C-alpha cells in the first residue's frame, strides 16, 4: 500500500478554515468582541482589498492543511521513517502499511490530533505574539480558540478522507 496525498481532503480542510472564520468572526459570535480587543473598526474592514485578503487567507489555510495532514495521519510518520522513498523501503514497511495503512483514519481520531495541535501549537503561537503586542487574554482566547476549532475540523476532514 502506497500512501497518497488526498488533495481533495487538503482543499476541503483549507476551505473549512474560511467557513469557520466567517462564522467565528461574525458579530453575533466573536466578531464584536474581536473588534473591540483588536482595535478594528468598520471603516478599516470596509477599506480592505477582499481579493487579496481572502486569497492570502486561503493560501495560508492550504499551507496549514498540509501540515495538519502530516500531524493527524500516523502513516505519514512511517513514510518519513523510511526517508520518503517507498522503493528503497525494507519489507517491514510494506508489512506495516498492509497491517496499519488505514488504521486510525476516522474523523474522531483526526479531530483529536487536530485539537491537540491547536492547543499545543496554534494557541502558544498566538499567545506569544499577543503578549508582546500587549493584547488581552480575551484576544488570545478569541484567536487561539478559532485556530483550535479550525485545527480540530481540519484534522477530522483530513483523517477521514483516505
C-alpha positions in Angstrom: 0.0 0.0 0.0 1.5 3.3 -1.0 0.4 6.4 0.9 -1.1 9.1 -1.4 -1.8 12.7 -0.6 -5.6 13.3 -0.8 -5.7 16.7 -2.4 -9.5 16.9 -2.3 -9.3 16.5 1.5 -6.5 19.1 1.7 -8.6 21.6 -0.2 -11.7 20.8 1.8 -9.8 21.3 5.0 -8.5 24.6 3.8 -11.9 25.8 2.8 -13.3 24.7 6.2 -11.0 27.3 7.9 -12.6 30.1 5.8 -16.1 28.9 6.6 -15.3 28.6 10.3 -13.8 32.1 10.1 -17.0 33.6 8.6 -19.0 32.1 11.5 -16.4 32.7 14.3 -15.8 36.3 13.5 -19.5 37.1 12.8 -20.7 40.0 15.1 -23.1 37.7 16.8 -20.4 35.2 17.7 -16.9 36.6 18.4 -16.8 39.5 15.9 -17.9 42.3 18.1 -15.5 41.3 20.9 -12.7 40.7 18.5 -13.2 44.2 17.0 -13.0 45.7 20.5 -10.0 43.7 21.6 -8.0 44.3 18.3 -9.0 47.9 17.8 -10.6 47.1 14.5 -13.3 49.4 13.1 -16.0 49.1 10.5 -14.1 51.7 8.4 -10.9 49.5 8.4 -12.9 46.5 7.4 -14.6 48.3 4.5 -11.3 49.5 3.2 -9.8 46.0 2.8 -8.8 44.5 -0.6 -11.1 41.5 -0.3 -9.5 39.5 -3.1 -6.1 39.8 -1.5 -7.4 39.2 2.0 -9.4 36.0 1.1 -6.8 34.9 -1.4 -4.0 35.0 1.1 -6.2 33.6 3.8 -6.9 30.6 1.6 -3.2 30.2 0.7 -2.3 30.2 4.4 -5.1 27.8 5.2 -3.9 25.5 2.4 -0.4 25.6 3.9 -1.8 24.8 7.4 -3.9 22.0 5.9 -0.8 20.3 4.5 1.0 20.3 7.9 -2.2 19.2 9.8 -2.4 16.3 7.3 1.0 15.2 8.4 0.2 15.7 12.1 -3.1 13.7 12.1 -2.3 10.7 9.8 0.1 8.4 11.6 1.1 6.6 8.4 3.0 9.7 7.2 5.3 9.1 10.1 6.1 5.6 8.8 6.8 7.1 5.4 9.1 9.6 7.0 10.9 6.8 8.9 12.0 5.2 5.6 13.1 8.5 4.1 10.1 9.0 1.9 11.1 6.6 -0.9 8.9 3.6 -0.8 11.1 1.9 -3.5 14.0 1.9 -1.0 12.0 0.6 1.9 12.6 -2.7 3.7 9.9 -5.3 3.5 8.9 -4.4 7.1 7.5 -1.1 5.8 5.2 -2.9 3.3 4.1 -5.3 6.1 3.4 -2.4 8.4 1.4 -0.5 5.8 -0.5 -3.7 4.9 -1.4 -4.1 8.6 -1.9 -0.5 9.6 -2.3 1.5 6.4 -5.9 2.5 7.2 -5.9 2.3 11.0 -7.0 5.3 12.9 -8.4 7.1 9.8 -11.6 8.4 11.3 -13.0 11.9 11.7 -12.9 11.5 15.5 -9.2 10.5 15.5 -8.2 13.3 13.2 -10.2 15.8 15.2 -8.4 14.7 18.4 -5.0 15.2 16.9 -6.1 18.4 15.3 -7.4 19.7 18.6 -4.1 18.7 20.3 -2.2 20.6 17.6 -4.4 23.6 18.1 -3.8 23.6 21.9 -0.1 22.8 21.7 0.9 24.7 18.5 -1.6 27.4 17.5 -2.5 28.7 20.9 1.1 29.2 22.1 2.0 30.9 18.8 -1.0 33.3 19.0 -0.4 33.8 22.8 3.3 34.6 22.4 2.7 37.2 19.7 -0.2 38.7 21.7 1.8 39.0 24.8 4.5 41.1 23.1 1.8 43.2 21.4 0.2 43.8 24.9 -3.0 42.2 23.9 -5.6 40.9 26.3 -6.4 37.4 27.4 -9.7 37.8 25.5 -7.8 38.5 22.3 -5.6 35.4 22.9 -8.7 33.2 23.5 -10.6 34.6 20.6 -7.8 33.9 18.1 -6.5 30.8 19.8 -10.0 29.4 20.1 -10.6 30.0 16.4 -7.4 28.1 15.4 -8.2 25.3 17.9 -11.6 24.8 16.2 -10.0 25.0 12.8 -7.3 22.5 13.5 -9.9 20.2 15.0 -12.2 20.3 12.0 -9.3 20.2 9.5 -7.8 17.2 11.3 -11.1 15.4 11.2 -11.6 16.1 7.5 -8.1 15.1 6.5 -8.0 11.9 8.6 -11.4 10.7 7.5 -11.0 11.1 3.7 -8.5 8.4 2.7 
